[in-house]
Amino acid sequence: MQPIGPFQESAVFIKNLNFSYDSRLILEDVNLDIFPLDSICVVGPNGGGKTTLVKLILGLLHPDSGTVQIYGGSPEDARLRMGYVPQYAQYDSSFPISVLEVVSMGCLGRSFTGRYSREDRAQAMDSLEETGLADIAGRPFASISGGQRQRVLIARALAAKGDILILDEPTANIDHESEMHFFELLTRLNQRMIILMVTHDVGFASTFFKRIACVNKQVKIHPTSALTGDMIREMYGGDQQMIRHDHCCGPEGHTYG
């Protein structure tokens, strides 16, 4: 589906969104545009609504009111265009599944038979090659390191051939060296796809992302260059309020209202 009307410029368009769990308001009057080849770091306190926002974009949750559009259509219609890397991979460590088989799962959404084709296997291997893991394709998924698992999950998302990559706390359980390689990979991927990542590692992530989305019931967008200690204290409950929220960020840059 081609974008129409107000969705011509935005890959992800959210307007006047409200969402509640059991009558408790989680997100209020959220407005957000994500543009082609954007990279956004989603930060904020625990319980502020970060993961809920991601699930609304993925179509796993539905807003009480407001609009969520992905390339001009519903999130459900756009699921094949979005790759998702969860914070924790839920798997049975005793289940004999290989790295290649995990990555091949990313191709299932395009199959009408539920089976992998020769092209699917080739796409899975290409994704492993891109993430630097082709040499461990045959190894059991349970036997590899935490950093390698995260890259395998990214490869699975790439195998789906989407153009939006969404990651939820992907660096929570990997070491510093693995984190460096991880962001180098994201930098390459951002040349062809949108990167949206939830993280608490604000300082390190700020060297990569173009914009920061502060989520604490509402969503405020800042350019990465605006990141300061005062901003971090504000997001996480500090007593200083130094960041203006009367500005907007677009593909042209940063402007004040």
ZIUR-V999475 format. One record per residue. N is the residue number from 1. SS is DSSP state (H for helix, E for strand, - for the rest). PSI is psi as a letter, one per 20 degrees, with the letter a starting at -180 (none if undefined). D_LAST is the distance of its C-alpha to the last C-alpha in whole Angstrom. Layout:
{{N:SS:PSI:D_LAST} {N:SS:PSI:D_LAST}}
This chain:
{{1:-:p:33} {2:-:q:31} {3:-:q:27} {4:-:r:27} {5:H:c:24} {6:H:i:20} {7:H:j:22} {8:-:h:23} {9:-:h:20} {10:E:p:20} {11:E:g:23} {12:E:p:22} {13:E:o:20} {14:E:p:19} {15:E:p:18} {16:E:l:18} {17:E:p:21} {18:E:q:23} {19:E:p:26} {20:E:q:29} {21:E:p:32} {22:-:l:35} {23:-:j:33} {24:E:o:31} {25:E:p:27} {26:E:g:26} {27:E:p:23} {28:E:p:21} {29:E:l:18} {30:E:p:17} {31:E:p:15} {32:E:p:16} {33:E:p:16} {34:E:p:19} {35:E:q:20} {36:-:p:23} {37:-:k:25} {38:-:q:22} {39:E:o:23} {40:E:p:21} {41:E:p:22} {42:E:o:22} {43:E:r:23} {44:-:r:23} {45:-:q:26} {46:-:p:29} {47:-:j:29} {48:-:i:25} {49:-:j:25} {50:H:g:25} {51:H:h:28} {52:H:g:28} {53:H:g:25} {54:H:g:27} {55:H:h:30} {56:H:h:28} {57:H:h:27} {58:H:i:30} {59:-:j:31} {60:-:h:33} {61:-:r:32} {62:-:p:30} {63:-:q:27} {64:-:h:28} {65:E:r:26} {66:E:a:23} {67:E:p:23} {68:E:o:24} {69:E:p:25} {70:E:o:26} {71:-:k:27} {72:-:i:27} {73:E:a:29} {74:-:q:30} {75:-:h:30} {76:-:g:34} {77:-:h:34} {78:-:j:32} {79:H:h:34} {80:H:i:36} {81:H:i:33} {82:E:p:32} {83:E:p:34} {84:E:p:34} {85:E:o:35} {86:-:r:35} {87:-:g:36} {88:-:p:39} {89:-:o:42} {90:-:o:44} {91:-:q:48} {92:-:o:51} {93:-:i:52} {94:-:i:56} {95:-:p:55} {96:-:m:56} {97:-:p:53} {98:E:r:52} {99:H:g:49} {100:H:h:50} {101:H:h:50} {102:H:g:47} {103:H:h:45} {104:H:h:47} {105:H:h:45} {106:H:i:42} {107:H:i:44} {108:H:h:46} {109:H:i:43} {110:H:i:44} {111:-:p:48} {112:-:i:50} {113:-:i:53} {114:-:j:51} {115:-:q:53} {116:-:p:52} {117:-:r:53} {118:H:h:54} {119:H:h:50} {120:H:g:48} {121:H:h:50} {122:H:g:50} {123:H:h:46} {124:H:g:46} {125:H:h:48} {126:H:h:45} {127:H:h:43} {128:H:h:45} {129:H:g:45} {130:H:h:42} {131:-:j:41} {132:-:k:44} {133:-:j:46} {134:H:h:49} {135:H:i:52} {136:H:j:51} {137:-:h:51} {138:-:i:54} {139:-:q:54} {140:E:p:53} {141:H:h:50} {142:H:i:51} {143:H:i:52} {144:-:r:49} {145:-:r:47} {146:H:g:44} {147:H:h:42} {148:H:h:44} {149:H:g:43} {150:H:h:40} {151:H:h:40} {152:H:g:43} {153:H:h:40} {154:H:g:38} {155:H:h:40} {156:H:g:41} {157:H:h:37} {158:H:h:38} {159:H:h:41} {160:-:i:39} {161:-:k:38} {162:-:r:34} {163:-:j:31} {164:E:p:29} {165:E:o:30} {166:E:p:29} {167:E:p:31} {168:E:o:31} {169:-:l:32} {170:-:i:34} {171:-:j:35} {172:-:h:36} {173:-:k:39} {174:-:q:40} {175:-:r:41} {176:H:g:39} {177:H:g:41} {178:H:h:40} {179:H:g:36} {180:H:g:36} {181:H:h:38} {182:H:g:36} {183:H:h:33} {184:H:g:34} {185:H:g:35} {186:H:h:32} {187:H:g:31} {188:H:g:33} {189:H:h:32} {190:-:i:29} {191:-:i:30} {192:-:i:31} {193:-:r:29} {194:E:p:26} {195:E:p:26} {196:E:o:25} {197:E:p:27} {198:E:p:27} {199:-:q:28} {200:-:i:28} {201:-:m:29} {202:H:g:25} {203:H:g:27} {204:H:g:29} {205:H:h:27} {206:-:i:24} {207:-:i:26} {208:-:g:26} {209:-:q:23} {210:-:h:20} {211:E:q:17} {212:E:p:18} {213:E:o:17} {214:E:o:18} {215:E:o:20} {216:-:m:21} {217:-:g:21} {218:-:r:18} {219:E:p:16} {220:E:p:13} {221:E:p:13} {222:E:q:13} {223:E:q:15} {224:H:h:18} {225:H:i:18} {226:H:i:16} {227:-:p:19} {228:-:r:20} {229:H:h:23} {230:H:h:21} {231:H:g:19} {232:H:g:22} {233:H:h:23} {234:H:g:20} {235:H:h:21} {236:-:k:25} {237:-:j:25} {238:-:r:25} {239:-:j:25} {240:-:p:22} {241:-:n:18} {242:-:i:16} {243:-:p:14} {244:-:q:10} {245:-:k:9} {246:-:k:5} {247:E:r:5} {248:E:q:7} {249:E:p:11} {250:E:a:13} {251:-:h:16} {252:-:i:15} {253:E:b:13} {254:E:p:10} {255:E:q:7} {256:E:q:4} {257:-:none:0}}
